[in-house]
Amino acid sequence: MSYKIKSLLYFVTFVASAVLYYAMEPEFDNKNNRNSAEIIQLQSNNLDIDSKIAKLDKILE
């Protein structure tokens, strides 16, 4: 087999396997998927520990 035919055969099988993989992979439903990670962002002014320590140091001096 020539190099071009062999390369074409490999490319066609790769494309076919990619299409098959995409077609067989289950779709994820965000509502029913409990294994997905969620990032929760908390906003609070009370978490600024460095400024509180600085104020406490000033008071103690």
Secondary structure as UniProt FT lines:
FT   HELIX           3..24
FT   TURN            30..32
FT   HELIX           45..47
FT   HELIX           49..60
//
